[in-house]
Amino acid sequence: CQATGLGGTTGTGHSSEQIESMEPVRDRLIKVTFNADVHSSIQWHFRPQQSEIYVVPGETALAFYKAKNPTDKPVIGISTYNVIPFEAGQYFNKIQCFCFEEQRLNPQEEVDMPVFFYIDPEFVEDPKMAKVDLITLSYTFFEAKEGQKLPLPGYQ
């Protein structure tokens, strides 16, 4: 999941030792909202289980999405993601997520999909982030088809 940080994609995560030693920046509260979309190629129901959470840079957080295949046949989906504002993407680090991995749902199956993340404490040092107090994490699910290439997140 972790990419270049360009065009709203998330940044490269730190090692577990660095995560454990991160100092939360308690005086900088960030509201993270969650968005879920499905491409017309897939008939899944897909939604975040929480609309928002509040985090401080340097603190890990766990959020969940729910996906359901309401059809009578198995469907394999795959998701892409984006972070808005785009400039905040380089500070948004996903430790664990379901993006870019095929998810097979059997008929009528419903699953919870976790996203474990943090905002890098360096976020507070960037003058471009000085007025940013809202970040949106957005996922879009597509039906996975043999040989099909997914669009990369961000602008190409």
C-alpha positions as CSV (number, residue, x, y, z in Angstrom):
1,C,0.0,0.0,0.0
2,Q,2.8,2.4,0.8
3,A,3.8,4.4,-2.2
4,T,5.6,7.6,-3.2
5,G,3.5,10.2,-1.5
6,L,2.7,11.9,-4.8
7,G,-0.7,12.9,-5.9
8,G,-2.4,12.0,-2.7
9,T,-0.8,8.6,-2.2
10,T,0.4,7.6,1.2
11,G,4.0,7.8,2.2
12,T,6.5,5.0,3.0
13,G,6.1,3.8,6.5
14,H,8.8,3.6,9.1
15,S,10.2,0.4,10.7
16,S,8.4,-0.9,13.8
17,E,11.1,0.5,16.1
18,Q,10.6,4.0,14.7
19,I,6.8,3.6,15.1
20,E,7.2,2.5,18.7
21,S,9.5,5.5,19.5
22,M,7.3,8.1,17.7
23,E,6.4,11.0,19.9
24,P,2.7,12.0,19.4
25,V,2.2,15.8,18.8
26,R,-0.7,16.2,21.3
27,D,-1.4,19.8,20.5
28,R,-2.3,19.1,16.8
29,L,-5.6,17.3,16.5
30,I,-6.4,16.1,12.9
31,K,-9.8,14.9,11.8
32,V,-9.6,11.9,9.4
33,T,-12.7,11.2,7.4
34,F,-13.3,8.1,5.4
35,N,-14.9,7.6,1.9
36,A,-15.8,4.5,0.0
37,D,-16.8,4.1,-3.6
38,V,-17.3,1.3,-6.0
39,H,-16.6,1.4,-9.7
40,S,-19.5,0.5,-12.0
41,S,-17.7,-2.8,-12.8
42,I,-18.5,-4.2,-9.4
43,Q,-21.9,-4.6,-7.6
44,W,-20.5,-4.7,-4.0
45,H,-21.8,-2.7,-1.1
46,F,-18.8,-0.9,0.4
47,R,-18.7,1.6,3.2
48,P,-16.5,2.9,6.0
49,Q,-17.7,1.7,9.5
50,Q,-16.9,5.1,11.0
51,S,-17.3,8.4,9.3
52,E,-14.5,10.1,11.1
53,I,-11.9,9.7,13.8
54,Y,-9.5,12.2,15.5
55,V,-5.8,11.5,15.7
56,V,-2.7,13.4,16.5
57,P,0.5,13.1,14.4
58,G,2.7,10.3,15.7
59,E,-0.2,8.2,17.0
60,T,-1.4,5.0,15.3
61,A,-5.1,4.5,14.6
62,L,-7.3,1.7,13.4
63,A,-10.3,2.1,11.1
64,F,-12.6,-0.4,9.4
65,Y,-14.4,-0.6,6.1
66,K,-17.2,-3.2,5.4
67,A,-17.7,-4.9,2.0
68,K,-20.6,-7.1,1.0
69,N,-21.1,-9.1,-2.2
70,P,-24.9,-9.0,-2.6
71,T,-24.8,-11.2,-5.8
72,D,-25.3,-14.9,-6.2
73,K,-21.8,-15.5,-7.6
74,P,-18.3,-15.1,-6.2
75,V,-16.7,-11.8,-7.1
76,I,-13.0,-10.7,-6.8
77,G,-12.5,-7.0,-6.1
78,I,-9.4,-4.9,-5.8
79,S,-9.2,-1.3,-4.4
80,T,-7.2,1.8,-5.0
81,Y,-7.0,4.7,-2.6
82,N,-6.3,8.4,-2.3
83,V,-5.6,10.9,0.4
84,I,-7.0,14.5,0.2
85,P,-5.5,17.0,0.4
86,F,-3.0,15.5,-1.9
87,E,0.0,17.2,-0.2
88,A,-0.9,15.4,3.1
89,G,-0.5,12.0,1.4
90,Q,3.2,11.9,2.0
91,Y,2.6,12.1,5.8
92,F,-0.3,9.6,5.8
93,N,1.3,6.2,6.4
94,K,-0.6,2.9,6.2
95,I,0.9,0.1,8.3
96,Q,-1.7,-2.4,7.2
97,C,-4.5,-2.2,4.7
98,F,-6.5,-4.1,2.0
99,C,-5.6,-1.9,-1.0
100,F,-4.1,-3.5,-4.1
101,E,-4.8,-7.0,-2.8
102,E,-7.5,-9.1,-4.4
103,Q,-10.4,-9.6,-2.1
104,R,-12.7,-12.6,-3.0
105,L,-16.2,-12.4,-1.6
106,N,-18.5,-15.4,-2.0
107,P,-22.3,-14.8,-2.7
108,Q,-23.9,-12.7,0.1
109,E,-20.6,-12.7,2.0
110,E,-19.8,-9.6,4.1
111,V,-16.3,-8.8,5.5
112,D,-14.6,-6.2,7.7
113,M,-11.4,-4.7,6.2
114,P,-9.0,-2.9,8.6
115,V,-6.8,0.0,7.9
116,F,-4.0,0.6,10.4
117,F,-2.3,4.0,9.9
118,Y,-0.6,7.1,11.4
119,I,0.2,10.6,10.4
120,D,3.9,11.2,10.5
121,P,5.0,13.6,13.2
122,E,6.9,15.6,10.6
123,F,3.5,16.7,9.3
124,V,3.6,19.5,11.9
125,E,6.9,20.8,10.6
126,D,5.7,21.4,7.1
127,P,4.5,25.0,6.6
128,K,2.1,23.7,3.8
129,M,0.3,21.6,6.4
130,A,-0.1,24.5,8.9
131,K,-3.8,25.0,8.2
132,V,-4.6,21.4,7.4
133,D,-6.8,19.9,10.1
134,L,-8.9,17.6,7.9
135,I,-7.6,14.6,5.9
136,T,-9.9,12.3,3.9
137,L,-8.9,8.7,3.1
138,S,-10.8,7.4,0.1
139,Y,-11.0,3.9,-1.4
140,T,-12.5,2.7,-4.7
141,F,-13.2,-1.0,-5.4
142,F,-13.0,-2.4,-8.9
143,E,-13.8,-5.9,-10.1
144,A,-10.5,-7.7,-10.7
145,K,-10.3,-9.1,-14.2
146,E,-7.5,-11.2,-15.7
147,G,-4.9,-8.9,-17.3
148,Q,-6.6,-5.7,-16.2
149,K,-4.4,-2.9,-14.9
150,L,-5.7,-0.7,-12.1
151,P,-5.2,3.0,-12.4
152,L,-2.5,4.2,-10.1
153,P,-3.6,6.6,-7.4
154,G,-3.0,10.3,-8.0
155,Y,-2.5,12.2,-11.2
156,Q,-0.4,10.6,-13.9
